[in-house]
Amino acid sequence: EGKTTCSLCSRLRRGVLYRVAGELGATKIALGHHRDDILQTLFLNLFFGGRMKSMPPKLLSEDGRHVVIRPLAYVPEREIDRYARAREFPIIPCKLCGSQDNLQRVAVKRMLAEWEREFPGRTETIFSAMRNVATSHLADPASFDFAGLEQRRASSVSDSDAGSDAEPWEER
């Protein structure tokens, strides 16, 4: 009660796609996620899942049998919408997504649209940040060896020029 079926629907659709791809001998699966879907997923995971995770433009499936590609990953939804209308493509709406109460994706989409209106270019900047991640400046020990930092610092200092005042982690 009070929850959406988006997660279940997504899993069921993905299962069918993987099954049919396997039956056809296909190794690549193309999905239609666009830049705004990827940004919304980032914030949904951040706000409700406690993870900094989204959907990459290219991904190896968990079983290693398929490569999932998202050819529209760098395209804003408004550009896809404008192109589809110009070409008079039929739009097939999903009656489940967006029509359910408590749909957090709608709230995140609205938040991003408000930010974009108030600060033009913000969504592009956030998406750019997703392509320029500095794992050493976050707090995930699985992505960065914080425990071995002192050892790396010691070897970096002994390998550096005597006259260099750059920090060991800075690019030279």
N, C-alpha and C positions, 0 to 999 in steps of 0.2 A: 504494500500500500504506500502510495506517495513516491514511488521510484519509477524511473523511466525504463523502457525496454531497449534502449539504444545499444547497450553493451551486449545483450543477448542477440539482438538482431545482427549486429556487426560480426559476432562470432559465428553465427549460423551462415551468413553470407560468405565470410572468409572460408569456412569449411567447404561450402559448395564450390567456390572458386578453386580451391586447392584440389578437391576431388576431381572436378572436370578437367583441370589442367593436367593432372596425372593421367587421366583416361586418354587425353589427347596427345600425351607425350610432350606437352609444353613445359618449358623450364622457366619462362618469364611470365609474370602476371602484372598487367598494367592497371593501376587504379587511378581514379580521377580526382584525388585530393589536390587542392590548390593551396597557395600560400596562407590564406586565411584559415583554412582547416588546420594547417600545421601550427599556426600561432594559437588558435583556440585550444588545440590539444595540449600545447605546452602549458598554458595557464590552467586548464582543467587538472592536469597532473600536478602542477605546482600547488594550486589551492585545495584540491580534494584528495590527492594521492600522496602528497609529500615527496614528490619526485621531480627532478628537472629532466623531463623526457618528453619527446614528441614523436612525430613520424618522419623518418629520414626520406630523402628523395629516392634512395636505393637501399634495399635491405635483403639479406639472405634469410630465408624462412628458418624457423627453429629446427626443422628436420634436415635442412641443407639441400632440399630437392628443388627449391624454386627461388628465383630472384624476383622480388617485388619492386616494381618501378613506379614512380609517380611523376609522369612527364610534365604535369602542370604545377609542380611543387613551387616554382618561383613566380607563378602568375597570380596576381590578385584576383579575387572573385569578381570584382566589378568589371575587369577587363574581359573575363570569360563571359559574363552576363551580357556585356555590350556586344561582343562578337556573336554570341548565340542569337541575340535579337536581330542583329544585322543580317545574319544568314537565315533567319527564320527557322532555327532548329526548334523542334518541339521540346518543351520543358515538362518533364514527368516528375511531379512533386511526390515526395514520400509523405503519406498521410500520418505516419507515426512520428517521425522526427519533426520537431518544431511545433507540433500540435498538442503535445503532452504538457500537463502541469509540471512545474518544478524542473524544467529542462535547463540545466546549468549552462549548456553550450550556448543557448540563446542569450543568457545573461552575460557570458563572456564575450560573445559577438557584439552585443550592445556596448559593453565596456570598451572594447577595442575601437568601435566606431566613434564613441564619444571622445576617446583620447585622440583619435585621428582628426576629428573636427576641431578640437581645442589646440592640438599640437600637430599640424600637418607634417607628415613624414615619420611619425613615431612608429607606426607598424612596420615600415620598411627598416627603420633603425633596429627594432627588436629582432626582426628576421635576420638582419645582418649580424647581430650579436650571436644568433644561433650558429652562424658560420664562422665565428671567431671566438671560440670558447677557450678560456685559460683555466684548465683544470687545476693548476697549482694555486689558483686564487679562489677556489671553492673549498669545500670541506669533505670531499668524498675520498676516503683512504683507498678505495678500490680503484680509483682513477689516478691517484697521485700518491707516490711513496713519501708520505710525511715522516715516517719513522726513519727512513734512510737519508733524510735531508742533511743532517750534520755530517755524515760520511761523504756525501756528494760535495758539500761545502768545503770540507777539508781537502779533498782531492782537487777541486776546482781552484782553490787558493794556491795550492802548490804547483799547479799547472799554468797559472796565469802569469802575465808579464809583471815584473816588479813595479813598473811605472803605471799600471792600469788602475784606475779608481772605480771601474765599473763593478757593479754587484755581480756575484757569480751567476745569478739567474737572468741577468739582462742580456739581450742580444748584443753581439759585438760586431 
